């Protein structure tokens, strides 16, 4: 399996759901482009969460100088005016571990939840054949108890020259 920041570069069909009653579909595309030099990924998000369009751009790869453990930052900006930062670690198996605050992905958060103390985390796993990925997201509304939040699958799309 390819490991490192370039492993997810490509165009992906995105399909999944927010875990709630009823389940809210998440459908669209994610494009990860390796920026020249190979140090950063530019991530373009174009999905619908239910009937809410979410457009975002994210830059992944800045070294988190506060951690000292190889963590990188993912800074994103979306069409609702939200800007946020997540921390990312790529483990020895090539899985991506994301952690962030309650402000992450507001379109997928239940309306009744006030995310003042919350947090989110996700594990993104790339299949050995590099043709699919899966992400399991959890959220904590109180900073202590973790709940399933989103299950997202990605299928690599063919690129046409």
C-alpha positions in Angstrom: 0.0 0.0 0.0 1.2 3.5 -0.8 1.7 5.6 2.2 2.2 9.3 2.7 0.5 12.4 1.7 0.3 11.6 -2.0 -1.5 8.3 -1.4 -5.0 9.8 -1.8 -4.2 12.1 -4.8 -6.9 11.7 -7.4 -10.6 12.3 -8.2 -13.1 10.4 -6.0 -16.8 9.7 -6.1 -18.1 10.3 -2.6 -21.1 8.5 -1.2 -22.2 7.9 2.4 -24.4 9.2 5.1 -24.7 11.1 8.3 -25.7 8.7 11.1 -29.0 10.1 12.4 -32.7 9.5 12.1 -33.4 9.5 9.3 -29.9 9.0 7.7 -28.8 12.0 5.7 -27.1 11.1 2.4 -23.7 12.6 1.5 -23.0 12.5 -2.3 -20.6 14.3 -4.6 -16.9 14.4 -5.4 -13.6 15.0 -3.6 -10.5 15.8 -5.6 -7.0 15.6 -4.0 -4.2 17.2 -6.0 -0.6 16.9 -5.0 0.8 20.4 -5.1 4.1 20.8 -7.0 7.0 19.9 -4.8 5.0 17.1 -3.1 4.7 18.8 0.3 1.0 19.7 0.2 -2.3 18.4 -1.0 -5.0 20.7 -2.3 -8.4 19.1 -1.5 -11.5 20.2 -3.4 -14.9 19.2 -1.9 -18.1 19.3 -3.9 -20.8 17.3 -2.0 -24.4 17.6 -0.9 -25.2 16.7 2.7 -28.9 16.0 2.2 -30.1 19.1 0.3 -27.3 21.3 1.5 -24.5 21.9 -1.0 -21.0 22.0 0.6 -18.1 23.4 -1.4 -14.7 23.6 0.3 -11.1 23.9 -0.4 -8.5 22.4 2.0 -4.7 22.6 2.1 -3.2 19.6 3.8 0.5 19.2 4.8 1.7 22.1 7.0 3.8 20.7 9.8 2.2 21.1 13.2 5.1 22.7 15.1 3.2 22.4 18.4 3.0 18.6 18.4 6.6 17.4 17.7 5.2 14.1 16.5 4.9 14.4 12.8 1.3 15.7 12.9 0.3 17.9 9.9 -2.4 20.5 9.6 -5.4 20.6 7.3 -6.8 24.1 6.9 -10.2 24.3 5.1 -12.5 27.0 4.0 -16.1 26.4 2.8 -19.0 28.1 1.1 -20.8 28.9 4.4 -17.9 31.1 5.5 -16.4 28.5 7.9 -12.7 28.2 8.2 -11.2 25.5 10.4 -8.1 23.5 11.2 -7.8 19.7 11.7 -4.7 17.8 12.8 -3.8 14.8 10.7 -1.5 11.8 11.4 -0.8 9.1 8.9 -0.1 5.9 10.9 2.3 3.1 10.0 -0.5 1.2 8.1 -1.2 4.3 5.9 -4.5 5.1 7.7 -5.2 8.9 8.1 -6.3 10.0 11.6 -8.1 13.3 11.6 -9.0 15.3 14.8 -10.6 18.6 15.1 -13.0 20.9 17.0 -16.7 21.1 17.0 -16.8 23.6 14.2 -15.8 21.0 11.6 -18.4 20.2 8.9 -21.3 22.3 10.2 -23.6 21.1 7.4 -23.5 17.5 8.8 -24.1 18.5 12.4 -27.5 18.1 13.9 -29.4 21.4 14.2 -30.1 20.9 17.9 -26.5 20.4 18.9 -24.5 23.4 20.3 -20.9 22.4 19.6 -19.2 24.6 22.1 -17.2 21.8 23.9 -17.3 19.2 21.2 -14.8 17.6 19.0 -14.6 15.3 15.9 -12.3 12.6 14.8 -12.1 10.4 11.7 -10.1 7.4 10.4 -9.6 7.3 6.6 -8.4 4.0 5.2 -7.2 3.5 1.7 -7.8 0.0 0.2 -4.8 -2.0 -0.9 -5.8 -1.7 -4.5 -6.0 2.1 -4.2 -9.4 2.1 -5.9 -11.5 2.8 -2.8 -11.3 4.6 0.6 -13.5 4.6 3.6 -13.9 7.2 6.4 -15.6 6.7 9.7 -16.3 9.9 11.6 -17.2 10.3 15.2 -18.3 13.4 17.1 -18.4 14.3 20.8 -20.9 17.0 21.8 -19.6 17.2 25.3 -15.8 16.6 24.8 -16.1 13.2 26.6 -18.6 10.8 24.9 -18.0 9.7 21.3 -20.9 9.0 18.9 -20.9 7.6 15.4 -21.3 10.6 13.0 -20.7 9.9 9.4 -19.8 6.8 7.2 -18.3 7.9 3.9 -17.0 5.7 1.0 -14.9 6.9 -1.9 -14.4 5.3 -5.3 -11.5 6.4 -7.5 -12.8 7.9 -10.8 -11.0 7.4 -14.0 -9.1 10.4 -15.3 -9.4 11.3 -18.9 -6.5 12.9 -20.7 
